[in-house]
Amino acid sequence: MKHQSRPAQWRLPQRLRAILILLTAALVAVGAPLVTSGSASAGTTLGASAAEKGRYFGAAVPAFKLSDGQFAGILDREFNAVTPENEMKWDATEPSQNQFRYTGGDQIVSHAQAHNMRVRGHTLLWHAQQPGWAQSLSGTALRNAAMNHVTQVATHYRGQIYAWDVVNEAFADGGSGARRDSNLQRTGNDWIEVAFRTARAADPAAKLCYNDYNTDGVNAKSTGVYNMVRDFKSRGVPIDCVGFQSHLGTTLPGDYQANLQRFADLGVDVQITELDISQGSNQATMYAAVTRACLAVTRCTGITTWGVRDSDSWRSGDNPLLFDGSGNKKPAYTAVLNALNAGGTTPPPGPVDTSAWYVLLNRNSGKALDVYGASTADGARIT
Ligand code: G3I
């Protein structure tokens, strides 16, 4: 839809302009540099090249490495999104019940804001890395503590998080397609939807994601997640995105792209959230294939690698990242950059161009009903 041909009811009365300007500023702050056409470094760094395709390219970051000059230099040059590797997890943010500690997470958010990067929040609820006090709770006491945790942390970071991994790794491995047993699961099967509703109330602007591993192809586990997302969408549970961790070995599932697409077809964004791939003869090829798969799925909004240099990785023995331990670009880096740069610089229709917004007005009352980005694809709805 062109600005000039907006229907009459979409025109902005004076009194709403100030609101819209403020709203636009806030959205740009949260949404960071999704589209950076004309950037001098377009095509030469991961972040700029991804932005040319309307996507972000991020890395997992531990706060203590921000003072490592080589690490921060690569991060700031190449990436336009960050995920705190451990600093926003339950054990880090609420070490004692109702005593919150945001030091590491705040450091990463400040760094991101200073460098125009978006932040993926990771993670509000997970069966692992729970503080000892939570591990010893069960039943209603645990459920209440968990939802209080979601409320407090999401409220602390309200307006600063692009997407939250609200729930992480809640499905079992193997062929059952069922939920994983955990203390959280034992509080009742509805714990995940309650967490999503609680997160939405605390931070309405953040995209709310479910995140898991071994869900990278069509298999029993990913189908279990798929069925949950389909159910949530049908019942109005607020879920916006699904994260595919993509900790990969030496083969990529042949249906990797098709799997992303089937989730996107449910009406959620998809994101590659923790990408790392064993070094071997296939590493560069596989990185390129993952990148192409994301670019081919309109609602795949971005890719995050789980670290920057091989030496930063939780699986450093596999040398699974895009930069070697000395910070040099690996062949896998070049393969990703080339894949991002292939086919020109036209952004796909899905992601939002934050340069212009429309307010949809009620014809009779003149009240704002909804706000849309300049792209009116369903992914652009931001109420
Ligand atoms: O914070 C303590 C520190 O106080 C202590 O001195 C030190 C001694 O070992 O341990 C520190 O905690 C470690 C923590 O990372 C922070 O460095 C834990 O032992 C260690 O287990 C933890 O590992 C993290 C792991 O999640 C926890 O399960 C990894 O760094 C992190 O990369 C990894 O990330 C996960 C994602 O969150 C979810 N998906 C899988 C991914 C890889 O496992």
Boltz pocket constraint, residues with backbone or C-beta under 6 A from the ligand:
constraints:
  - pocket:
      binder: B
      contacts: [[A, 85], [A, 86], [A, 128], [A, 129], [A, 168], [A, 213], [A, 245], [A, 274], [A, 314]]
      max_distance: 6.0
